[in-house]
């Protein structure tokens, strides 16, 4: 049996021909290369991307080189999955508090929900930036529905968290008014977006491991 490697995410497929689509990242068949025994023993480095070529030719100490160095550290130390735990852990708590406030008139939960959302809104720029770097470096900027949906969902979480913080800051009694229902719906949209982004991120990481372990 032949081995085929996805050049986008590194998934290894065993079969006579590469799959039509990578089951992990969704890359098409053209992104697969055959892996020989020699290549397995001594893997050849991946071809440089345009940004990597620019970094090599950029003046020493330039902002671009500083960015490339920082990006390398972000990928090496897995800062994106670390930062993602903030919204994925805090958003459900905030939504739960708002549900209690709206459905059971426990409006005193509105304040801790508000503080949690401030934390989410402050964390999201770092989450999105580290995610962009991870996409560019680890997945070589490959565009497919998985990555695009993750980007859209991350943006939705950022915008809804900022919008909800501003809404409650301007109208602190929103949970005591008829506007509490659209306020709750917006929280649920934010939670759904965070959940979808987290699911797709987990699929990229863990499905590859599951396939390799079989």
GUVO-401249 format. One record per residue (C-alpha): residue in three letters; x, y, z. Coordinates in steps of 0.001 Angstrom, whole numbers, padded with zeros to 6 digits, always signed. Each point is the difference from the previous one (the first is absolute). Example, Ala and Ser with C-alpha at 12.3 -4.5 7.8 and 13.67 -1.06 7.14 Angstrom:
2
ALA+012300-004500+007800/SER+001370+003440-000660/
//
This chain:
214
UNK+000000+000000+000000/UNK+001161+003517-000783/UNK+000092+002873+002458/UNK-001240+003463-000908/UNK+000575+003119+002077/UNK-002204+003085+000031/UNK+002335+002961-000430/UNK-002476+002264+001791/UNK-000561-001769+003329/UNK+002381-002973-000111/UNK-002675-002718-000014/UNK+001314-003362-001278/UNK-002266-002085-002246/UNK+000780-003640-000774/UNK-001316-001281-003319/UNK+000783-000439-003674/UNK-001179+003541-000774/UNK-000409+003143+002105/UNK-003519+000815+001222/UNK-002070+002490-001947/UNK-000072+002204+003086/UNK+002026+000071+003213/UNK-002293-001238+002802/UNK+001710+002334+002469/UNK+000419+003398-001664/UNK-002075-000463-003160/UNK+002877+000620-002442/UNK-000560-001468-003458/UNK+001871-002907-001585/UNK+002607+002243-001620/UNK+001390+000889+003443/UNK+001119-003594+000651/UNK+003515-001231-000755/UNK+001212-003583+000105/UNK+002217-000852+002943/UNK+002821-002439-000751/UNK+001963-001973+002578/UNK+002994+002298-000490/UNK-002150+003081+000561/UNK-001464-001599+003116/UNK+003468-000568+001414/UNK+001206+003488-000941/UNK-002832+002385-000745/UNK+000790+002757-002452/UNK-000816+003518+001148/UNK-003166+001499-001379/UNK+000432+002641-002696/UNK+000161+003546+001289/UNK-003091+002152-000120/UNK+000099+003533-001395/UNK+000092+001510+003491/UNK+002907-002265+000968/UNK+001906+001093-003090/UNK-000685+003640+000873/UNK+001249-000589+003543/UNK+003263-001440-001340/UNK+000643+003066-002145/UNK-001290+002637+002453/UNK+002576+002245+001727/UNK+001177-001351+003335/UNK-002004+001432+002881/UNK-002832+001211-002247/UNK-003598-000111+001199/UNK-000709-002826-002422/UNK+002759-002151+001470/UNK-001213+000800+003516/UNK-003491-001087-001045/UNK+001337-003227-001507/UNK+001937-000770+003168/UNK-003078+000654+002155/UNK-002141-002106-002344/UNK+002445-002876+000297/UNK-000203+000149+003791/UNK-003820+000108-000116/UNK-000086-003206-002045/UNK+002794-001725+001923/UNK-001601+000572+003391/UNK-003597-000635-001193/UNK-001284+003400+001119/UNK-003147-000231-002120/UNK-001478-003104+001678/UNK+001035+001470+003360/UNK-001726+003335-000660/UNK-003100-001684-001445/UNK-000714-001556+003393/UNK-000900+003471+001326/UNK-003117+000664-002128/UNK-000907-003696-000203/UNK+000039-000218+003792/UNK-001432+003385+000930/UNK-002705+000491-002662/UNK-002150-002965+001178/UNK+000102+001308+003579/UNK-001080+003465-001105/UNK-002834-001415-002112/UNK-001114-002229+002886/UNK-000200+003022+002299/UNK-002063+001923-002553/UNK-002348-002982-000431/UNK-000564-000031+003774/UNK-000613+003739-000033/UNK-002468-000089-002892/UNK-001918-003225+000650/UNK-000030-000001+003798/UNK+000179+003743+000729/UNK+003339-000472+001784/UNK+001184+003356-001263/UNK+002836+000159+002536/UNK+001856-002391-002333/UNK+000117+002754-002621/UNK+003016+001703+001559/UNK+002323-003054+000076/UNK-001108-000805-003556/UNK+000989+003542-000985/UNK+003450-000312+001601/UNK+000576-003356-001686/UNK-000843+001495-003383/UNK+002454+002847+000524/UNK+002692-002637+000502/UNK-001078-001806-003187/UNK-000022+003216-002044/UNK+003511+000861+001207/UNK+001301-003506-000746/UNK-001476-000411-003489/UNK+002519+002189-001900/UNK+002823-002241+001284/UNK-002022-003090-000906/UNK-000621+001220-003554/UNK+003567+001183-000544/UNK+001554-003241+001269/UNK-002509-001949-002105/UNK+000985+001962-003102/UNK+003680-000684+000677/UNK-000719-003703+000568/UNK-001912-000150-003292/UNK+002784+001736-001905/UNK+002875-001969+001510/UNK-001306-003467+000815/UNK-002585-000284-002770/UNK+001824+002259-002491/UNK-002982+002304-000465/UNK-002078-002638-001769/UNK-003538+001232-000668/UNK-002833-002468+000393/UNK-003411+000009+001724/UNK+001414-001276+003309/UNK+002401+002901+000441/UNK-002393+002593-001413/UNK-002811-001086+002344/UNK+002391+000144+002956/UNK+000965+003561-000966/UNK-003629+001068-000367/UNK-000959-001573+003337/UNK+002934+001645+001770/UNK-001015+003365-001425/UNK-003603-000576+001110/UNK+001158-000721+003562/UNK+002120+003165+000009/UNK-002751+002257-001355/UNK-002808-001446+002126/UNK+002062+000156+003202/UNK+000906+003642-000657/UNK-003598+000815-000963/UNK-001432-001658+003104/UNK+002483+001736+002296/UNK-000873+003384-001508/UNK-003727-000785+000138/UNK+000094-000854+003705/UNK+002322+002913+000777/UNK-002416+002446-001651/UNK-003112-001718+001377/UNK+000892-001704+003323/UNK-003654-000969+000580/UNK-000348-001814-003333/UNK-000856-003269+001800/UNK-003018+001687+001582/UNK-001425+001240-003294/UNK-001628-001595-003038/UNK+003385+000235-001736/UNK+001224-002889+002148/UNK-001187-002504-002626/UNK+002060+001324-002939/UNK+002789+000470+002552/UNK-000222-003727+000809/UNK-000221-000984-003677/UNK+003199+001920-000735/UNK+001696-001901+002831/UNK-001148-003296-001510/UNK+001342+001012-003422/UNK+003356+000772+001604/UNK-000011-003366+001791/UNK-000852-001868-003216/UNK+002800+001754-001900/UNK+002512-000840+002732/UNK-001182-003614+000002/UNK+000294-000408-003772/UNK+003472+001560-000051/UNK+001107-002256+002853/UNK-001420-003099-001688/UNK+001801+000722-003275/UNK+003240+000754+001826/UNK-000267-003279+001882/UNK-000695-001816-003260/UNK+003181+001404-001543/UNK+002115-001126+002952/UNK-001557-003189+001322/UNK-001478-001611-003111/UNK+003488-000163-001493/UNK+001254-001763+003133/UNK-002974-002361+000015/UNK+000602-000949-003636/UNK+003711-000575+000608/UNK-000647-002163+003068/UNK-002249-002429-001873/
//
